[in-house]
Amino acid sequence: MIKSIYIQLIVRSLLLVSNGIAIFYLFNNKYTVTLIVSCLFLIAQIILLIDYIKLLLADVEKSIDCLLYDDYSISIPIKKRKNSLYNKTALLIEKHKKRVFEQTSEQVVFTNIIESLALGILILKKDKKQHIEIFQINDTFVSFLQIPKYYKWDLLKEKIEPIINLIDSNNWKKLRHTVTININGKTETFFLKTSVTKTNEFEYLIISLETIQQLIDKKEKEAWYKLMNVMSHEIINTITPISSLASNLDTLLQEDNQDEDTFDELSEGLQIIKKRSLHLTDFVSSYRKLAELPFPDKKEVDIISLIYDTLALYKDEFEQKKITIDFPYQDRILLTIDSKQIEQVFINLISNSLYAFEGIENPKISININKTNLRTNITFTDNGIGISKEIKDTVFIPYFTTRKNGSGIGLTLSKNIMESHDGHIYFKSEKGKTVFILSFI
């Protein structure tokens, strides 16, 4: 078919040239009537050529219009597709149509993922003229804030002023912030996080909202996961050598030629099994100690006397290691607590300080008490090696320890005791200084 097009174009071009030569000849010889007829014939030929080219390119032009306006209703007949130009145009339309459908499908999947999240998500899009549009917003976001699901930025920004006040509209950047919002007369606190993505034409700001309770639940799940890892590791490490030794001892017992060396080997193996079994028993006992912490028997106690009594337990060790104790309090301060449990917390904190003093010159423990509103805060400060950034999130996790012979339950037990007293324990640490704060109501 492409050949027939070329032939037609060549024939029509030759006719135009021939007609032009004839007109030139007639004009020179002054054949007026014939000249006029030839000119009309030339004009008719030109019009027919233009119409033929228009007809030839009509489908191509229509196809280009469809691509421009994302209209894929056009289809080029199979007969015309024998022409390579038509065929390539049809393939281009099909390729673009497929790509748009894939993008639409991906957009649907992306939207469904965003909607399924327990986080509130708002994605804003900004062009080079600083015009902002809402690219995506999920139901969780509007549910958190109890607002309609607006898709116009001018309407939405009026409803989320506390969030917008934290964001520089001219300079989007990463943020991590807590924000308090008044929702229908109730105050709610959220954790706000933003991130920025840029393309050639647009800049995107992803805003996520998470309730404080969601953060707490996430941390608890992570803690339980780590606890299960530690427990399974500890149990497997104990049971594996016991199983192996039991198998070897059974082999020795099956042998007929048992001599003194055999009995020595059996005795040694049994001692190892006993030792590992006791280790596993201690491990389980420490777990029970955590899990079965008794309800505190609260009584009015002089906290100053309790601290002095606890320090007296370490008097000899303080003198041997030349540890300075700074605790200048004498007056009575009464707290309603379980003295045995709180004393255990003090013991755990002092023990950790002693461990942190290895290789430290002029070790010192400072204990301070201060009252703010309805709370009494007791701080234990030491100038030990401190707590590294890598383990700050794991110090309260059961069985996590950096000490060679540590059980890993001291701080976990202390945290449980403080929570059972409706209090809190937290810490601040930097190189050369660690502060643990016990906060009582």
KOLVOBA-470746 format. One record per residue (C-alpha): residue in one letter; x, y, z. Coordinates in pm, 1 decimal. Layout:
% residues N
r X Y Z
A X Y Z .
...
***
This chain:
% residues 441
r X Y Z
M 0.0 0.0 0.0 .
I 287.0 235.6 74.7 .
K 411.3 185.2 -284.4 .
S 72.6 290.9 -430.5 .
I 88.8 611.8 -224.1 .
Y 434.3 689.1 -355.5 .
I 319.3 616.5 -716.3 .
Q 19.1 847.2 -678.0 .
L 234.9 1126.9 -538.1 .
I 488.7 1085.5 -824.1 .
V 213.9 1081.7 -1092.3 .
R 41.6 1387.2 -945.0 .
S 374.7 1569.7 -920.6 .
L 459.4 1487.0 -1284.7 .
L 114.6 1612.1 -1394.9 .
L 171.7 1938.8 -1209.0 .
V 512.9 1982.5 -1372.1 .
S 375.3 1897.0 -1718.8 .
N 83.9 2135.0 -1670.5 .
G 324.3 2406.0 -1560.8 .
I 539.9 2356.3 -1873.2 .
A 226.4 2370.0 -2090.9 .
I 112.0 2694.4 -1929.1 .
F 455.9 2843.4 -1990.2 .
Y 438.7 2738.2 -2357.6 .
L 84.2 2872.1 -2406.3 .
F 170.7 3198.4 -2234.7 .
N 468.6 3256.4 -2468.0 .
N 261.4 3179.4 -2777.7 .
K -37.1 3384.5 -2657.3 .
Y -297.9 3103.8 -2670.6 .
T -527.3 3286.7 -2428.5 .
V -827.5 3049.1 -2411.0 .
T -613.8 2739.5 -2386.6 .
L -393.3 2913.3 -2127.5 .
I -695.1 2989.6 -1906.9 .
V -816.7 2627.4 -1929.7 .
S -466.3 2500.2 -1842.7 .
C -446.3 2732.6 -1540.9 .
L -783.9 2611.1 -1413.6 .
F -668.8 2253.2 -1464.2 .
L -346.3 2328.7 -1266.6 .
I -546.3 2478.7 -979.0 .
A -774.6 2174.0 -977.2 .
Q -470.5 1944.4 -966.2 .
I -322.5 2135.9 -672.5 .
I -653.5 2119.2 -481.7 .
L -682.3 1746.0 -547.8 .
L -321.1 1691.5 -431.3 .
I -386.8 1885.2 -109.4 .
D -707.8 1687.2 -47.3 .
Y -522.0 1361.3 -109.8 .
I -245.9 1453.9 138.7 .
K -508.4 1567.8 393.7 .
L -693.7 1241.7 353.5 .
L -367.0 1053.1 381.6 .
L -272.3 1225.8 710.7 .
A -622.1 1259.2 858.8 .
D -599.2 938.1 1062.5 .
V -249.0 1025.6 1179.0 .
E -359.5 1374.3 1286.6 .
K -663.0 1230.3 1460.9 .
S -439.8 981.6 1641.2 .
I -206.3 1259.8 1757.0 .
D -507.4 1453.4 1889.4 .
C -614.3 1145.9 2084.3 .
L -268.5 1117.2 2241.1 .
L -274.6 1485.8 2333.0 .
Y -612.6 1461.0 2507.8 .
D -583.1 1103.9 2644.1 .
D -871.0 981.7 2428.8 .
Y -817.4 621.7 2320.2 .
S -1151.1 557.8 2153.2 .
I -998.6 579.1 1803.1 .
S -895.4 264.9 1621.4 .
I -717.7 239.4 1288.2 .
P -868.0 -26.5 1056.0 .
I -657.3 -332.4 976.6 .
K -676.7 -250.8 605.3 .
K -510.8 87.1 660.3 .
R -251.1 -63.6 894.3 .
K -90.4 -225.0 589.4 .
N 54.9 122.9 546.0 .
S 363.0 138.9 772.0 .
L 281.9 498.6 877.0 .
Y -67.3 397.3 993.2 .
N 68.2 83.2 1154.7 .
K 332.8 271.2 1357.6 .
T 71.9 528.9 1459.7 .
A -159.1 251.5 1579.8 .
L 124.5 84.7 1774.1 .
L 210.6 419.3 1936.6 .
I -151.2 463.6 2047.9 .
E -165.6 110.7 2189.7 .
K 164.2 157.7 2375.3 .
H 54.6 488.1 2527.0 .
K -287.4 344.1 2614.1 .
K -125.5 48.3 2790.8 .
R 109.2 275.7 2984.2 .
V -176.8 499.8 3099.9 .
F -381.0 197.4 3210.2 .
E -79.8 64.0 3402.6 .
Q -33.7 401.9 3572.7 .
T -402.5 408.9 3659.4 .
S -380.3 59.1 3807.8 .
E -69.8 153.0 4006.8 .
Q -248.7 464.5 4131.3 .
V -541.4 250.8 4250.8 .
V -304.2 13.9 4431.2 .
F -115.4 308.6 4584.0 .
T -443.0 465.5 4700.5 .
N -557.4 136.7 4855.2 .
I -226.0 101.0 5039.5 .
I -253.8 456.4 5172.8 .
E -613.7 395.8 5282.2 .
S -524.1 71.0 5460.4 .
L -262.2 237.2 5682.3 .
A -333.2 301.6 6050.1 .
L -132.7 623.4 6008.7 .
G -292.4 945.8 5895.1 .
I -138.5 1035.8 5558.2 .
L -157.0 1366.3 5370.6 .
I 54.3 1417.6 5055.5 .
L 82.9 1767.8 4911.4 .
K 209.9 1858.9 4564.2 .
K 372.2 2191.9 4479.0 .
D 473.0 2321.4 4135.8 .
K 751.2 2567.0 4048.4 .
K 509.4 2857.2 4093.9 .
Q 455.4 2753.1 4459.0 .
H 98.8 2645.4 4385.3 .
I -1.1 2370.4 4631.9 .
E -249.0 2089.2 4563.2 .
I -363.0 1784.1 4759.0 .
F -210.1 1478.2 4593.8 .
Q -341.2 1216.3 4840.2 .
I -527.4 1209.6 5171.8 .
N -650.2 898.3 5352.5 .
D -952.0 833.1 5573.0 .
T -737.1 784.7 5883.3 .
F -603.4 1140.0 5857.3 .
V -950.0 1298.5 5845.4 .
S -1075.9 1053.3 6109.1 .
F -798.9 1156.8 6351.3 .
L -886.3 1525.0 6309.9 .
Q -1263.8 1474.9 6272.8 .
I -1282.1 1687.5 5956.9 .
P -1442.9 1641.4 5612.1 .
K -1227.0 1483.0 5342.1 .
Y -1144.6 1795.3 5142.9 .
Y -953.7 1769.3 4815.9 .
K -906.2 2146.0 4780.0 .
W -603.3 2279.9 4963.0 .
D -764.4 2618.7 5036.4 .
L -1043.3 2441.4 5225.1 .
L -828.7 2183.2 5403.9 .
K -556.4 2415.7 5533.4 .
E -812.8 2610.5 5738.1 .
K -905.5 2289.0 5921.6 .
I -547.8 2181.3 6006.1 .
E -392.1 2507.2 6123.8 .
P -187.0 2352.4 6411.7 .
I -14.6 2128.5 6155.4 .
I 30.8 2402.1 5894.9 .
N 185.4 2631.9 6157.0 .
L 472.9 2383.8 6190.8 .
I 538.7 2371.0 5816.1 .
D 710.6 2639.9 5611.9 .
S 506.3 2643.8 5291.3 .
N 791.9 2804.4 5096.3 .
N 1058.1 2563.5 5216.7 .
W 937.4 2209.1 5277.8 .
K 1173.3 1995.1 5485.0 .
K 1183.4 1687.1 5706.9 .
L 1022.0 1724.7 6048.8 .
R 965.0 1509.5 6356.4 .
H 741.0 1681.3 6606.2 .
T 461.8 1629.4 6857.5 .
V 156.1 1843.0 6795.3 .
T -142.6 1903.6 7023.4 .
I -475.5 1961.1 6848.9 .
N -813.7 2054.9 6991.3 .
I -1070.4 1817.6 6839.6 .
N -1434.5 1886.1 6923.8 .
G -1341.9 2024.8 7263.3 .
K -1094.8 1745.8 7346.6 .
T -717.5 1779.6 7333.3 .
E -533.5 1510.1 7135.2 .
T -156.8 1474.4 7096.1 .
F -7.5 1330.8 6778.9 .
F 339.4 1249.1 6653.6 .
L 395.4 1437.6 6326.8 .
K 654.4 1329.0 6071.1 .
T 720.3 1477.9 5728.1 .
S 942.0 1388.6 5434.0 .
V 1007.0 1557.1 5099.5 .
T 1037.2 1411.3 4748.5 .
K 1122.1 1610.0 4435.8 .
T 1072.0 1546.2 4063.3 .
N 1155.5 1764.2 3762.1 .
E 825.7 1951.5 3781.2 .
F 686.4 1898.5 4129.3 .
E 781.4 1879.6 4495.8 .
Y 589.8 1644.8 4725.8 .
L 546.7 1673.9 5103.1 .
I 438.7 1355.2 5282.2 .
I 280.1 1427.5 5621.4 .
S 208.3 1136.7 5856.9 .
L 12.9 1155.4 6182.3 .
E 38.0 889.7 6451.6 .
T -132.7 885.2 6789.4 .
I 85.4 857.3 7097.7 .
Q -90.6 529.4 7184.2 .
Q 7.4 386.7 6845.4 .
L 370.2 474.8 6919.2 .
I 349.0 306.2 7259.1 .
D 192.9 -8.2 7107.4 .
K 464.3 -20.2 6841.0 .
K 741.1 6.7 7101.3 .
E 576.4 -266.4 7310.3 .
K 561.3 -500.7 7009.8 .
E 926.1 -434.1 6932.4 .
A 1014.3 -501.6 7296.8 .
W 824.5 -831.4 7297.9 .
Y 988.8 -935.9 6973.5 .
K 1331.9 -866.4 7117.5 .
L 1235.4 -1046.8 7440.1 .
M 1129.5 -1357.7 7247.3 .
N 1459.1 -1349.8 7055.9 .
V 1659.8 -1329.6 7378.2 .
M 1459.1 -1604.6 7547.9 .
S 1475.7 -1843.6 7252.5 .
H 1849.7 -1776.4 7214.8 .
E 1912.8 -1840.5 7584.8 .
I 1707.1 -2160.4 7596.9 .
I 1858.0 -2301.5 7275.1 .
N 2211.1 -2222.8 7396.6 .
T 2138.8 -2419.9 7713.9 .
I 1950.1 -2715.4 7569.3 .
T 2179.5 -2780.5 7270.0 .
P 2491.2 -2882.8 7471.6 .
I 2273.5 -3080.4 7715.4 .
S 2122.2 -3276.2 7425.9 .
S 2464.6 -3340.1 7273.5 .
L 2615.9 -3451.7 7603.9 .
A 2322.0 -3677.6 7680.4 .
S 2372.6 -3850.0 7345.0 .
N 2746.5 -3899.1 7412.5 .
L 2684.9 -4030.5 7763.7 .
D 2428.7 -4274.5 7632.4 .
T 2687.7 -4404.1 7383.7 .
L 2940.1 -4452.7 7664.6 .
L 2688.4 -4643.8 7875.1 .
Q 2620.0 -4879.9 7583.7 .
E 2986.9 -4978.2 7560.5 .
D 3090.4 -5304.8 7724.8 .
N 3448.8 -5211.1 7810.9 .
Q 3379.8 -4940.5 8067.5 .
D 3694.4 -4833.6 8254.5 .
E 3789.3 -4558.6 8497.5 .
D 3835.1 -4301.0 8216.3 .
T 3483.1 -4374.9 8097.8 .
F 3340.1 -4307.8 8443.9 .
D 3543.3 -3986.1 8470.2 .
E 3403.8 -3875.1 8135.8 .
L 3051.6 -3963.2 8250.2 .
S 3100.0 -3767.6 8572.4 .
E 3232.5 -3464.9 8387.0 .
G 2942.7 -3474.6 8140.8 .
L 2687.9 -3496.0 8421.6 .
Q 2847.4 -3197.3 8595.3 .
I 2818.4 -2993.6 8275.8 .
I 2454.3 -3096.7 8237.9 .
K 2389.6 -2998.8 8601.3 .
K 2559.6 -2662.5 8551.7 .
R 2365.9 -2580.9 8234.0 .
S 2040.3 -2697.6 8393.7 .
L 2099.4 -2468.7 8692.2 .
H 2168.5 -2182.5 8450.6 .
L 1838.4 -2248.4 8275.0 .
T 1661.8 -2270.1 8613.0 .
D 1806.4 -1933.0 8715.3 .
F 1696.1 -1788.2 8382.8 .
V 1337.7 -1911.9 8427.7 .
S 1337.0 -1792.9 8791.3 .
S 1439.5 -1443.7 8684.6 .
Y 1159.1 -1446.7 8426.7 .
R 910.5 -1549.7 8698.1 .
K 1042.9 -1268.9 8914.2 .
L 950.2 -1026.2 8638.2 .
A 617.4 -1187.0 8552.3 .
E 498.9 -1240.5 8911.0 .
L 596.8 -906.7 9063.7 .
P 367.7 -875.0 9371.2 .
F 132.4 -581.3 9407.0 .
P 312.8 -314.5 9615.4 .
D 230.8 -300.6 9985.6 .
K 237.2 77.0 10016.4 .
K 306.5 251.4 10345.6 .
E 429.1 595.5 10442.6 .
V 810.3 575.4 10435.1 .
D 1089.0 827.9 10495.7 .
I 1265.6 815.6 10160.1 .
I 1580.5 981.3 10302.5 .
S 1629.4 702.9 10557.0 .
L 1560.8 439.0 10291.0 .
I 1832.2 582.3 10064.1 .
Y 2083.4 596.3 10353.7 .
D 2001.4 232.1 10443.0 .
T 2060.6 129.5 10080.1 .
L 2391.1 316.9 10063.1 .
A 2501.9 141.3 10384.1 .
L 2485.6 -193.1 10199.1 .
Y 2768.9 -72.6 9972.2 .
K 2977.4 106.8 10235.9 .
D 3277.6 -128.3 10211.9 .
E 3272.2 -133.6 9830.9 .
F 3253.0 247.3 9816.4 .
E 3561.0 270.0 10040.4 .
Q 3757.8 5.4 9848.2 .
K 3692.4 169.8 9509.5 .
K 3719.2 523.9 9651.2 .
I 3373.1 618.8 9526.1 .
T 3242.4 955.8 9646.5 .
I 2875.3 973.9 9748.8 .
D 2700.7 1309.8 9734.2 .
F 2375.1 1290.2 9929.2 .
P 2349.8 1585.6 10171.5 .
Y 1987.6 1541.4 10282.6 .
Q 1886.8 1512.7 10650.1 .
D 1523.1 1621.2 10674.5 .
R 1244.7 1365.7 10644.8 .
I 1062.0 1329.8 10314.0 .
L 762.9 1097.8 10331.9 .
L 638.3 892.7 10037.4 .
T 367.9 625.9 10023.9 .
I 558.5 332.9 9873.1 .
D 653.0 -32.3 9912.8 .
S 991.5 14.6 10082.7 .
K 1128.3 -329.1 9982.9 .
Q 1045.8 -282.6 9616.0 .
I 1177.7 73.5 9596.7 .
E 1493.4 -31.1 9782.3 .
Q 1543.7 -291.6 9508.2 .
V 1521.1 -10.8 9250.4 .
F 1788.3 186.1 9439.3 .
I 2008.7 -124.5 9455.1 .
N 1974.1 -183.0 9080.3 .
L 2069.9 177.5 8996.6 .
I 2369.1 178.6 9232.2 .
S 2486.5 -158.9 9093.2 .
N 2472.3 -20.0 8739.4 .
S 2677.2 283.3 8848.7 .
L 2941.3 56.7 9005.0 .
Y 2970.4 -132.9 8677.0 .
A 2998.5 196.1 8484.8 .
F 3292.5 306.6 8701.6 .
E 3536.7 52.1 8555.4 .
G 3844.8 246.1 8443.1 .
I 3701.2 579.5 8566.6 .
E 3906.9 812.4 8784.6 .
N 3741.6 988.8 9081.5 .
P 3410.1 798.3 9056.1 .
K 3113.5 980.3 9207.9 .
I 2744.0 914.2 9268.0 .
S 2514.6 1210.1 9333.8 .
I 2161.0 1162.9 9463.6 .
N 1916.2 1453.9 9456.8 .
I 1551.7 1495.8 9547.8 .
N 1321.1 1769.7 9425.6 .
K 947.9 1829.3 9429.3 .
T 750.5 1979.0 9138.9 .
N 374.8 2023.2 9176.7 .
L 242.3 1683.8 9287.4 .
R 554.8 1486.0 9197.8 .
T 869.9 1391.6 9383.8 .
N 1171.3 1325.2 9163.1 .
I 1477.4 1131.4 9281.9 .
T 1782.3 1147.6 9054.6 .
F 2083.8 916.7 9058.2 .
T 2378.1 1069.1 8871.2 .
D 2715.7 904.9 8806.8 .
N 3024.8 1005.3 8609.2 .
G 3074.8 656.5 8459.5 .
I 3117.8 547.8 8099.9 .
G 2759.5 637.6 8012.3 .
I 2508.1 458.5 7790.5 .
S 2588.7 453.3 7418.8 .
K 2336.6 566.9 7157.3 .
E 2326.4 216.4 7010.6 .
I 2170.2 63.6 7324.5 .
K 1962.5 353.2 7459.5 .
D 1640.1 202.3 7323.2 .
T 1708.6 -141.9 7471.1 .
V 1815.5 -81.3 7832.9 .
F 1466.1 -153.3 7969.8 .
I 1416.0 -466.8 7758.4 .
P 1417.3 -789.4 7965.8 .
Y 1745.5 -988.4 7960.4 .
F 1934.2 -721.8 7769.1 .
T 2268.9 -660.2 7940.3 .
T 2620.5 -548.5 7856.9 .
R 2762.4 -699.4 8175.6 .
K 2942.6 -1031.1 8152.6 .
N 2756.3 -1187.0 8447.6 .
G 2448.0 -964.9 8440.6 .
S 2095.8 -1109.0 8437.9 .
G 1949.7 -832.8 8224.6 .
I 1640.0 -784.5 8441.6 .
G 1754.8 -510.0 8682.6 .
L 1628.0 -209.6 8489.0 .
T 1325.0 -399.8 8356.8 .
L 1229.4 -491.4 8714.2 .
S 1288.9 -131.7 8824.2 .
K 1061.3 -5.2 8546.2 .
N 787.0 -250.4 8645.3 .
I 815.5 -149.2 9011.5 .
M 793.6 221.1 8926.6 .
E 490.4 164.2 8704.2 .
S 319.7 -37.1 8979.7 .
H 371.1 272.0 9199.3 .
D 207.9 489.4 8927.1 .
G 549.6 644.2 8869.9 .
H 806.6 657.6 8592.7 .
I 1174.7 586.7 8542.3 .
Y 1374.9 741.9 8260.7 .
F 1732.6 842.2 8195.4 .
K 1961.1 1089.9 8025.0 .
S 2310.8 991.9 7926.6 .
E 2613.5 1148.0 7765.7 .
K 2982.4 1073.4 7780.1 .
G 3094.5 1096.5 8142.2 .
K 2745.7 1146.7 8286.6 .
T 2436.2 933.2 8328.2 .
V 2123.1 1044.3 8513.4 .
F 1837.1 812.8 8610.4 .
I 1521.5 987.1 8728.4 .
L 1258.1 820.8 8948.8 .
S 934.5 1018.5 8941.3 .
F 671.1 952.3 9212.4 .
I 324.3 1101.3 9248.7 .
***
